[in-house]
Amino acid sequence: MIRLMVGNGSSMRQVKIPFWGLVLTGGAVVLVSLLLLAFLASLAVLIIPACLIGAGAAHWFGRRGDPRGEPIFTRRPADPNIIEGEYRVLDEKHR
């Protein structure tokens, strides 16, 4: 038997735990840990290749659309007479 002191402050008491209870609890903890490890490993087996395939497809199809490799937002307009800007109303009274 294993004896543990349980309680807080003034209300301490001694609890006896049989050896088979300790072995059963330890076995349950090991079993749950192994099941969790197996579950996470199976998720990794599915998720890692899916991410690699997705990244490869994004890289492959992303290059096809723009052969120059320049981002869309930094390109100059095709017509030099087009001026892009932003319009803001600063004073609501003078609309």
C-alpha positions in Angstrom: 0.0 0.0 0.0 1.1 3.5 -0.8 0.1 6.2 1.7 -0.5 9.8 0.6 -1.2 12.9 2.6 -4.3 14.7 1.2 -5.8 18.0 2.3 -5.0 21.6 2.7 -3.7 23.2 5.8 -5.4 22.1 9.0 -7.5 19.3 7.5 -4.9 16.8 6.4 -5.6 13.1 6.2 -3.8 10.0 5.1 -5.1 8.0 2.2 -4.0 4.4 1.4 -3.8 3.4 -2.2 -3.4 -0.2 -3.1 -0.6 -1.2 -5.5 -3.0 -2.6 -8.1 -4.9 0.7 -8.2 -1.6 2.6 -8.9 -0.7 0.1 -11.6 -4.2 0.4 -13.2 -4.0 4.2 -13.2 -0.5 4.2 -14.6 -1.5 1.8 -17.4 -4.5 3.9 -18.2 -2.4 7.0 -18.5 0.1 5.2 -20.7 -2.7 3.9 -22.9 -4.3 7.3 -23.3 -1.0 8.9 -24.1 -0.3 6.3 -26.8 -3.7 6.7 -28.3 -3.2 10.5 -28.5 0.2 10.0 -30.1 -1.3 7.7 -32.7 -4.1 10.1 -33.4 -1.7 13.0 -33.9 0.6 10.9 -36.0 -2.3 9.9 -38.3 -3.3 13.6 -38.6 0.3 14.5 -39.6 0.3 11.7 -42.2 -2.8 13.3 -43.8 -2.1 17.0 -43.3 1.6 17.3 -44.2 1.2 15.9 -47.7 -2.0 17.9 -48.3 -0.2 21.1 -47.4 2.8 20.2 -49.6 0.5 19.4 -52.5 -1.5 22.6 -52.0 1.7 24.7 -51.8 3.0 23.1 -54.9 -0.2 23.7 -56.8 -0.4 27.3 -55.6 3.2 27.8 -56.8 2.6 26.1 -60.1 -0.7 27.9 -60.9 0.5 31.2 -59.5 3.4 31.4 -61.9 1.3 30.6 -64.9 -0.8 33.7 -64.5 2.0 36.2 -64.4 5.1 35.2 -66.5 7.1 38.2 -65.3 6.9 37.3 -61.7 5.9 40.8 -60.7 3.1 41.3 -58.2 -0.1 42.7 -59.6 -0.2 45.8 -57.3 3.2 47.1 -58.5 2.4 47.0 -62.2 2.0 50.2 -64.1 -1.2 50.7 -66.1 -1.1 49.9 -69.8 -2.3 53.4 -70.7 0.0 56.2 -69.5 -2.9 58.7 -69.6 -4.7 56.9 -66.8 -4.0 58.4 -63.3 -5.1 56.3 -60.4 -6.0 58.1 -57.2 -8.0 58.1 -54.1 -11.0 60.4 -53.3 -11.8 61.5 -49.8 -14.4 64.0 -48.5 -12.6 66.1 -45.9 -15.4 68.5 -45.1 -19.0 67.3 -45.1 -20.4 70.8 -45.5 -18.7 71.5 -48.9 -20.0 68.5 -50.8 
